[in-house]
Amino acid sequence: MKLSFSTVLLVYILLILLLYTLLITIKFRKAINIMEAKSIVMSTTMVTSLTAGFFIMFFFHENLFYVTLLSMLIGAVIGLIGGSPIHYIIALEGMLTGIMGGMMGVMFGAMIPVHDWHQLIRFLLLLYFTVLTMNLFYLHRRFGSSILTLKIKGVLIFGALCFIVLTIYSAPLVHMEMPVPLHHP
């Protein structure tokens, strides 16, 4: 299986956005309460491990057992890295969310037919981008303009529009047939 250059570029951009979100959360960990940090770390870990699990399944789909273990391990590590600087309970919840997201990503890869994987990749990247952007905008609202400058806001909005256009453009056309009306005697 091969990915297009634009998909690989989007993955790298999303990984940078992930690191930025986690760094901002860690930077303001004294001012963020436990529930806010838990929501940010859990949502970020879930979409990251879900996407990572699917990408691992995309490349190594021959052995489902090892793919599941690897994606669960990656999800757990991401949750621990994101949550441990803030609080131990957030690290635990991030780790468990990462394990669950990794398993779900592999299940997506196992259930979806191979010819539909490219559409699912674009959908997962759109979901990933949306969750990370929502977390960044929440942190911006909570802590002011020191987090998101005007340039970063513009890049995020432009990126969201590009994701939406790319997802809609690459989606297969759906032809709907009208159901046959039932005739009552």
C-alpha positions in Angstrom: 0.0 0.0 0.0 1.2 3.5 -0.8 0.1 6.9 0.6 0.0 10.0 -1.5 2.5 12.8 -0.8 -0.3 15.1 0.4 -1.5 12.5 2.9 2.0 12.1 4.3 2.5 15.8 4.5 -0.9 16.2 6.4 0.2 13.5 8.8 3.4 15.4 9.6 1.5 18.7 10.0 -0.9 16.9 12.4 2.0 15.5 14.5 3.4 19.0 14.8 0.0 20.2 15.9 -0.2 17.4 18.4 3.1 18.3 19.9 2.1 21.9 20.1 -1.2 21.1 21.9 0.6 18.9 24.4 3.3 21.5 25.0 0.8 24.2 25.6 -1.2 22.0 28.0 2.0 21.1 29.9 3.1 24.8 29.9 -0.2 25.9 31.6 -0.6 22.8 33.8 -0.6 24.8 37.0 -3.5 26.9 35.8 -5.5 24.1 34.2 -7.8 22.2 36.5 -7.9 18.4 36.4 -11.0 18.1 34.4 -9.8 20.4 31.6 -6.5 18.7 31.4 -8.2 15.3 31.4 -10.5 16.3 28.5 -7.6 17.7 26.5 -5.3 14.7 27.0 -8.0 12.1 26.6 -9.4 13.6 23.3 -5.9 14.2 21.9 -4.7 10.7 22.9 -7.9 9.0 21.5 -7.7 10.6 18.0 -4.0 10.1 17.8 -4.0 6.4 18.8 -7.1 5.8 16.6 -5.3 7.3 13.6 -2.0 5.6 14.5 -3.8 2.2 14.9 -5.4 2.6 11.5 -2.1 3.6 9.8 -0.3 0.7 11.4 -3.1 -1.6 10.1 -2.8 0.1 6.7 0.9 -0.9 6.3 1.1 -4.2 8.2 -2.3 -5.8 7.8 -1.0 -9.4 7.5 -0.8 -10.1 11.2 -3.7 -8.7 13.2 -2.4 -9.8 16.6 1.0 -8.0 16.4 -0.6 -4.9 14.8 -3.1 -4.7 17.7 -0.3 -5.0 20.3 1.8 -2.4 18.6 -1.0 0.1 18.2 -2.1 -0.4 21.8 1.5 0.2 23.0 1.8 3.4 20.9 -1.5 4.7 22.2 -0.5 3.9 25.8 2.9 5.7 25.4 1.2 8.8 23.9 -1.3 8.9 26.8 1.5 8.6 29.3 3.6 11.2 27.7 0.7 13.6 27.4 -0.6 13.1 30.9 2.3 12.4 33.2 3.7 15.9 33.4 0.2 17.2 34.6 -1.1 14.6 37.1 -0.8 10.8 37.6 -4.6 10.3 37.2 -4.5 12.1 33.9 -1.6 9.9 32.8 -3.6 6.8 33.7 -6.7 8.0 31.9 -4.6 9.0 28.9 -2.9 5.6 28.8 -6.2 3.8 28.9 -7.7 6.0 26.3 -4.7 5.4 24.1 -5.0 1.7 24.4 -8.7 1.9 23.5 -8.1 4.2 20.5 -5.3 1.9 19.2 -7.6 -1.1 19.3 -10.4 0.9 17.6 -8.0 2.0 14.8 -7.0 -1.6 14.1 -10.7 -2.7 14.1 -11.5 0.0 11.6 -8.7 -1.3 9.4 -9.9 -4.9 9.8 -13.6 -4.1 9.1 -13.4 -1.6 6.2 -12.8 -3.0 2.8 -9.3 -2.3 1.3 -10.7 -0.2 -1.6 -12.3 2.2 0.9 -9.2 2.8 3.0 -8.2 6.1 1.3 -11.6 7.6 2.1 -11.3 6.5 5.8 -7.8 7.9 6.0 -9.0 11.3 4.9 -11.9 11.1 7.3 -9.6 10.1 10.2 -7.2 13.0 9.4 -10.2 15.4 9.3 -11.4 14.1 12.7 -7.8 14.4 14.1 -7.4 17.9 12.8 -10.8 18.9 14.2 -10.1 17.6 17.7 -6.7 19.2 17.9 -8.0 22.5 16.6 -10.8 22.5 19.1 -8.4 21.9 21.9 -6.1 24.7 20.7 -9.0 27.1 20.4 -10.2 26.2 23.9 -6.7 26.8 25.3 -6.6 30.1 23.5 -9.9 31.2 25.0 -8.8 30.1 28.4 -5.3 31.6 28.4 -5.4 34.5 25.9 -3.7 35.3 22.7 -0.2 34.1 23.8 -1.1 30.7 22.5 -2.6 31.4 19.1 -1.2 34.2 17.2 -3.0 35.6 14.2 -0.8 33.6 11.8 -1.5 30.3 13.6 -5.2 31.0 13.6 -5.1 31.7 9.8 -3.1 28.5 9.2 -5.6 26.5 11.3 -8.6 27.9 9.4 -6.9 27.5 6.1 -6.0 23.9 7.0 -9.5 23.2 8.1 -10.9 24.4 4.8 -8.3 22.4 2.9 -9.2 19.3 4.8 -12.9 19.8 4.2 -12.4 20.3 0.4 -10.0 17.4 0.2 -12.4 15.1 2.0 -15.4 16.2 0.0 -13.5 16.0 -3.3 -12.1 12.5 -2.7 -15.4 11.0 -1.4 -17.0 8.7 -3.9 -20.2 9.9 -5.6 -23.2 8.2 -4.1 -26.1 7.5 -6.4 -29.3 7.0 -4.6 -32.2 5.1 -6.1 -35.7 5.9 -5.1 -37.4 3.0 -3.4 -40.2 1.3 -5.2 -43.5 2.5 -3.8 -45.7 -0.1 -2.2 -49.1 -0.5 -3.8 -51.9 -1.3 -1.5 -54.8 -3.3 -3.0 
